[in-house]
């Protein structure tokens, strides 16, 4: 899929989560997403960026404005080299958390995106990719 | 000492050639666009340039081999002040450093014009000038950076002080208009502030307005819910207002259950709060029959 713009940001502190949201907003506008879609992907980005920070011990995000024929959208890839997730199905279940949050972040991010994929290897890290297309 | 001889020779050279160096330098600065933005006038620029050239010359005359030596203290101070004022005037770092770096060419030109110098001396003098100006240029960069950092620090302090105030809308009704992100340490302060006001005003209803919150994710929702529960334990009901359509849809997709009364606008929430406390807003007729402004009639029912 052709990409028109790629951007990378480090996620090392909670200030970076704010930066991720701002950059996601900028690129969502660039991809022509509607206000509702913008808000959805920004919220999903916020969830995943915080997961990267809190559970992955920091990592990075890759933001891409993508084209598929006449469709345009925004794809975000979060990668960390943290401990990995032992049970993906359990992690995706609403209300499950190993931390102190609501346990809705991963499931919520999936529901807020058009495309969602997650790969995780114990001891190696976790990679989450989401995309939101212009409706 | 060879270094001293070199700097003395340079000092002489600058003194003898000032008439050529200064206009040439000014011309280069103008060509680099120092005046284009109109942030400083030509008179200011030429005054600054002349002053710096004098300070540089006196530094050289005192035999200063290194910028860090005391001979250049006045020149360093002048440059720091200049960089600071330019940083505040909105010059870019390049534009600021150009002030020093553009002096290189006129100085080298005057060295080249000086026929008395042997090639070896010329090379040594050129090298000395080059090092000196590079160091001075870096100094402008550093001062520029420092003054920018000061600005950032000041703004950061201002933002922290920008605490969200809890406002009293009516007896027993408080409102907290939240602005900005709700996932920082600031949240804790804001929320504690609200709970304290609930106690102080023995409030029955607290309205948390999130019109100014750009993103509501699970952490934000969790903070909100915790505050609502805490307020409830203290006998105050919370109403969340300012939920925009896109935020509402997002919260639904996230799967967060906001078990709180919520309203689209602060006005709606206030209306609910008034109703809850047995109050109503009515229009009153003025003496001449025209409608006066709507007033809150605090006619408490029952007693």
Interface residues (C-beta under 8 A of the other chain):
Chain A: X14 X17 X18 X21 X25 X35 X36 X38 X39 X40 X42 X43 X46 X47 X50 X94 X101 X102 X104 X105 X107 X108 X111 X112
Chain B: X181 X183 X184 X214 X215 X216 X217 X218 X219 X221 X222 X245 X246 X247 X249 X250 X253 X254 X255 X256
